[in-house]
């Protein structure tokens, strides 16, 4: 017989606040058609034949009817008050033994009522509580059975309720254990989903912070260089100064547009990069813009590019962007090299510079937070790649990122 309980309400009060002294559990379903059918079926199959005289019983007809009904009526509310129902059924059986009334065709009023009560108790209550309740009920039935046998020597008594209670309790305990296991699996999945959501949000915030850092750092560095050029040539070469100011305006507007797009991604964590995000094809334009600012950049592409994911291409672009920004801000050099290498199982990005060319070279402020290298390393680690950054043996600085592409 399959017994079920309503799923626990996560907003409900703790269990010790929801249990009353009679074992009432408001979170469980009340009487339904199944409970009513069990009670009516038990009475119709085991007590009604005695009342109709089809089988023999013991005691007066009113007593048989009253005790037979009293033994099964509590089963209607067995899921709301499992402990109270077990007590009520046990009390009826004890009373029948003491009064010498047999409302079923068999000795000791053998029937399913006590087994159903025990099963429901083991299903809906803790193992410890159901064991104690079932054990005390069996002790009470044994004592009253022995007493009833002495009071009514003409009637037979046995301890058949033990044979009914043991399998009923085992079945109920198995049902409860399986349900608790399913509930624990469901709760674990909910926790995993919540953890995954928090992880996605944290990674998204980290990614957005890296994008903002790369964008702002690069744009401000370019603005600093071009505004310095405009200041130096404003009097002698006003045309070149106007060109530098125009470039500053264009870079600023472009940066604002890209910044709005990056910040908008906070509203939708985990979404794929938009189609207009920069990729490998835009590195050429990035290098060309720096050449206009007076930095000599050698750009080389080795190998045939593959159909890389958009996010990987954007990551490679950001690494080149940040590395070139560091060259402008810190290297005090006029030369740099960008190399993109496409191999069979790897995409590598390398940005290097030759170091300061002379002591009088004018360069922007070289102070920094160090977040650029950290951000680049984090970007590469998301793809399981390798990142290296440090001085070159012959002078200068090099940044190298390698991305494995075996999964493609």
HUDA-V809796 format. One record per residue. N is the residue number from 1. RES is the residue in three letters. BURIAL is b if it has 24 or more other C-alpha atoms within 12 Angstrom, else e. Layout:
n = {N,N}
res = {RES,RES}
burial = {BURIAL,BURIAL}
This chain:
n = {1,2,3,4,5,6,7,8,9,10,11,12,13,14,15,16,17,18,19,20,21,22,23,24,25,26,27,28,29,30,31,32,33,34,35,36,37,38,39,40,41,42,43,44,45,46,47,48,49,50,51,52,53,54,55,56,57,58,59,60,61,62,63,64,65,66,67,68,69,70,71,72,73,74,75,76,77,78,79,80,81,82,83,84,85,86,87,88,89,90,91,92,93,94,95,96,97,98,99,100,101,102,103,104,105,106,107,108,109,110,111,112,113,114,115,116,117,118,119,120,121,122,123,124,125,126,127,128,129,130,131,132,133,134,135,136,137,138,139,140,141,142,143,144,145,146,147,148,149,150,151,152,153,154,155,156,157,158,159,160,161,162,163,164,165,166,167,168,169,170,171,172,173,174,175,176,177,178,179,180,181,182,183,184,185,186,187,188,189,190,191,192,193,194,195,196,197,198,199,200,201,202,203,204,205,206,207,208,209,210,211,212,213,214,215,216,217,218,219,220,221,222,223,224,225,226,227,228,229,230,231,232,233,234,235,236,237,238,239,240,241,242,243,244,245,246,247,248,249,250,251,252,253,254,255,256,257,258,259,260,261,262,263,264,265,266,267,268,269,270,271,272,273,274,275,276,277,278,279,280,281,282,283,284,285,286,287,288,289,290,291,292,293,294,295,296,297,298,299,300,301,302,303,304,305,306,307,308,309,310,311,312,313,314,315,316,317,318,319,320,321,322,323,324,325,326,327,328,329,330,331,332,333,334,335,336,337,338,339,340,341,342,343,344,345,346,347,348,349,350,351,352,353,354,355,356,357,358,359,360,361,362,363,364,365,366,367,368,369,370,371,372,373,374,375,376,377,378,379,380,381,382,383,384,385,386,387,388,389,390,391,392,393,394,395,396,397,398,399,400,401,402,403,404,405,406,407,408}
res = {UNK,UNK,UNK,UNK,UNK,UNK,UNK,UNK,UNK,UNK,UNK,UNK,UNK,UNK,UNK,UNK,UNK,UNK,UNK,UNK,UNK,UNK,UNK,UNK,UNK,UNK,UNK,UNK,UNK,UNK,UNK,UNK,UNK,UNK,UNK,UNK,UNK,UNK,UNK,UNK,UNK,UNK,UNK,UNK,UNK,UNK,UNK,UNK,UNK,UNK,UNK,UNK,UNK,UNK,UNK,UNK,UNK,UNK,UNK,UNK,UNK,UNK,UNK,UNK,UNK,UNK,UNK,UNK,UNK,UNK,UNK,UNK,UNK,UNK,UNK,UNK,UNK,UNK,UNK,UNK,UNK,UNK,UNK,UNK,UNK,UNK,UNK,UNK,UNK,UNK,UNK,UNK,UNK,UNK,UNK,UNK,UNK,UNK,UNK,UNK,UNK,UNK,UNK,UNK,UNK,UNK,UNK,UNK,UNK,UNK,UNK,UNK,UNK,UNK,UNK,UNK,UNK,UNK,UNK,UNK,UNK,UNK,UNK,UNK,UNK,UNK,UNK,UNK,UNK,UNK,UNK,UNK,UNK,UNK,UNK,UNK,UNK,UNK,UNK,UNK,UNK,UNK,UNK,UNK,UNK,UNK,UNK,UNK,UNK,UNK,UNK,UNK,UNK,UNK,UNK,UNK,UNK,UNK,UNK,UNK,UNK,UNK,UNK,UNK,UNK,UNK,UNK,UNK,UNK,UNK,UNK,UNK,UNK,UNK,UNK,UNK,UNK,UNK,UNK,UNK,UNK,UNK,UNK,UNK,UNK,UNK,UNK,UNK,UNK,UNK,UNK,UNK,UNK,UNK,UNK,UNK,UNK,UNK,UNK,UNK,UNK,UNK,UNK,UNK,UNK,UNK,UNK,UNK,UNK,UNK,UNK,UNK,UNK,UNK,UNK,UNK,UNK,UNK,UNK,UNK,UNK,UNK,UNK,UNK,UNK,UNK,UNK,UNK,UNK,UNK,UNK,UNK,UNK,UNK,UNK,UNK,UNK,UNK,UNK,UNK,UNK,UNK,UNK,UNK,UNK,UNK,UNK,UNK,UNK,UNK,UNK,UNK,UNK,UNK,UNK,UNK,UNK,UNK,UNK,UNK,UNK,UNK,UNK,UNK,UNK,UNK,UNK,UNK,UNK,UNK,UNK,UNK,UNK,UNK,UNK,UNK,UNK,UNK,UNK,UNK,UNK,UNK,UNK,UNK,UNK,UNK,UNK,UNK,UNK,UNK,UNK,UNK,UNK,UNK,UNK,UNK,UNK,UNK,UNK,UNK,UNK,UNK,UNK,UNK,UNK,UNK,UNK,UNK,UNK,UNK,UNK,UNK,UNK,UNK,UNK,UNK,UNK,UNK,UNK,UNK,UNK,UNK,UNK,UNK,UNK,UNK,UNK,UNK,UNK,UNK,UNK,UNK,UNK,UNK,UNK,UNK,UNK,UNK,UNK,UNK,UNK,UNK,UNK,UNK,UNK,UNK,UNK,UNK,UNK,UNK,UNK,UNK,UNK,UNK,UNK,UNK,UNK,UNK,UNK,UNK,UNK,UNK,UNK,UNK,UNK,UNK,UNK,UNK,UNK,UNK,UNK,UNK,UNK,UNK,UNK,UNK,UNK,UNK,UNK,UNK,UNK,UNK,UNK,UNK,UNK,UNK,UNK,UNK,UNK,UNK,UNK,UNK,UNK,UNK,UNK,UNK,UNK,UNK,UNK,UNK,UNK,UNK,UNK,UNK,UNK,UNK,UNK,UNK}
burial = {e,e,b,b,b,e,e,b,e,e,e,e,e,e,e,e,e,e,b,e,e,e,b,b,b,b,b,b,b,e,e,e,e,e,b,e,e,b,b,b,b,b,b,e,b,b,b,b,b,b,b,e,e,e,e,b,b,b,b,e,e,e,b,b,b,b,b,b,b,b,b,b,b,b,b,b,b,b,b,b,b,b,b,b,b,b,b,b,b,b,b,b,b,b,b,b,b,b,b,b,b,b,b,b,b,b,b,b,b,b,b,b,b,b,b,b,b,b,b,b,b,b,b,b,b,b,b,e,e,b,b,e,b,b,b,e,b,b,e,b,b,b,e,b,b,b,b,b,b,e,e,e,e,e,b,b,b,e,b,b,b,b,e,b,b,b,e,b,b,b,b,b,b,b,b,b,e,e,b,b,e,e,e,e,e,e,e,e,e,e,e,e,e,e,e,e,e,e,e,e,e,e,e,b,e,b,b,b,b,b,b,b,b,b,b,b,b,b,b,b,b,b,b,b,b,b,b,b,b,b,e,e,e,e,e,e,e,e,e,e,e,e,e,b,b,e,b,b,e,e,b,b,e,e,b,e,e,b,b,e,e,b,b,e,b,b,e,e,b,e,e,e,b,e,e,e,b,b,b,b,e,e,b,b,e,b,b,e,b,b,b,e,b,e,b,b,b,b,b,e,e,e,e,e,e,e,e,b,b,e,b,b,b,b,b,b,b,b,b,b,b,b,b,b,b,b,b,b,b,b,b,b,b,b,b,b,b,b,b,b,b,b,e,e,e,b,b,b,b,b,b,b,b,b,b,e,e,e,e,e,e,e,b,b,e,e,e,e,e,e,e,b,b,b,b,b,b,b,b,b,e,e,b,e,b,b,b,b,b,e,e,e,e,e,e,b,b,b,b,b,b,b,b,b,e,e,e,e}
